[in-house]
Amino acid sequence: MKKYLFYGMTGEKMCFQHIFMNALDLHGSGHEARIIFEGASVKLVAVFEEENNPMYKKAKEAGLIAGACLACSKVLGVYDEVVNTGLTMLDDMNGHAGMKSYIEKGFEVISM
């Protein structure tokens, strides 16, 4: 079993849909997968919640979403919306969501 961290940076909805698909596919095959909303992607959390996006919902229910960047959520004005979803706010790297702890645990990082 391998470990994968999808580090989503882009605010492009279609790109993030592919993160969900890949993470769910890997998880379904017995691999460990996690997703982090970082950078502009934090703006998508409220969009996915509002539209009840099925891929987002599956990933969230499967426990694949590690959380969202605290600093980017504040800077981009979506902090309250992200907090209200129940996602963990990540701030281990100067207020941002870091990769280091995942790398140290053997995760391969895929940034999109």
C-alpha positions in Angstrom: 0.0 0.0 0.0 1.3 3.4 -0.9 0.5 6.9 0.5 -0.5 9.9 -1.6 -1.1 13.5 -0.6 -3.0 15.6 -3.1 -2.0 19.2 -2.4 -4.6 21.3 -4.3 -3.4 24.8 -5.1 -5.6 25.8 -8.1 -8.9 27.5 -7.8 -10.1 25.6 -10.9 -13.1 23.5 -10.1 -12.4 20.9 -12.9 -8.8 20.4 -11.7 -10.0 19.8 -8.2 -12.6 17.3 -9.5 -9.6 15.3 -10.8 -8.0 15.4 -7.4 -11.2 13.9 -5.9 -11.4 11.2 -8.6 -7.8 10.2 -8.2 -7.8 10.2 -4.4 -11.0 8.1 -4.3 -9.7 5.7 -6.9 -6.5 5.2 -5.0 -8.3 4.8 -1.7 -10.7 2.3 -3.3 -7.6 0.3 -4.4 -6.3 0.1 -0.9 -3.9 3.0 -0.9 -3.9 5.8 1.6 -4.9 9.1 0.1 -5.3 12.6 1.7 -6.4 15.9 0.2 -5.3 19.4 1.3 -7.0 22.6 0.1 -4.2 25.2 -0.2 -3.8 28.5 -2.1 -6.7 29.5 -4.3 -8.4 26.1 -3.9 -9.7 27.1 -0.4 -12.4 29.2 -2.3 -13.8 25.9 -3.7 -14.7 24.5 -0.4 -17.9 26.6 -0.1 -18.7 26.0 -3.8 -18.5 22.2 -3.3 -20.6 22.4 -0.1 -23.3 24.6 -1.7 -23.7 22.5 -4.8 -23.6 19.3 -2.7 -20.8 18.1 -5.0 -20.9 14.2 -5.1 -17.1 13.7 -5.4 -16.4 16.2 -2.6 -19.0 14.5 -0.5 -17.6 11.0 -1.1 -14.0 12.2 -0.3 -15.2 14.0 2.8 -17.2 11.0 4.1 -14.3 8.7 3.4 -12.1 10.9 5.6 -9.7 11.8 2.7 -9.8 15.5 3.2 -7.1 16.5 5.7 -8.2 20.1 5.8 -7.7 23.6 4.4 -5.1 26.2 4.7 -5.9 28.6 7.5 -3.9 31.6 6.2 -5.2 31.3 2.6 -8.7 31.0 3.9 -8.3 34.2 5.8 -6.5 36.1 3.0 -9.0 35.0 0.4 -12.0 35.9 2.6 -13.5 32.4 3.0 -12.4 31.5 6.5 -15.8 31.5 8.1 -17.3 29.4 5.2 -14.5 26.8 5.5 -14.7 26.6 9.3 -18.5 26.1 9.0 -17.9 23.0 6.8 -16.2 21.2 9.7 -12.9 20.8 7.8 -9.7 21.0 9.8 -7.9 24.3 9.5 -4.2 23.6 8.8 -1.5 26.0 9.9 1.6 24.0 10.6 3.9 25.9 8.2 3.9 29.6 9.2 0.1 29.7 9.1 -0.2 27.6 5.9 -0.8 23.9 5.3 2.6 22.2 5.2 3.7 19.0 3.4 6.5 18.1 5.7 4.6 16.0 8.2 3.1 13.9 5.3 6.5 13.5 3.6 8.0 12.3 6.9 5.2 9.7 7.1 6.0 8.4 3.7 3.4 10.2 1.5 4.2 11.0 -2.1 3.0 14.6 -2.7 1.1 15.4 -5.9 0.4 19.1 -6.3 -2.2 20.2 -8.7 
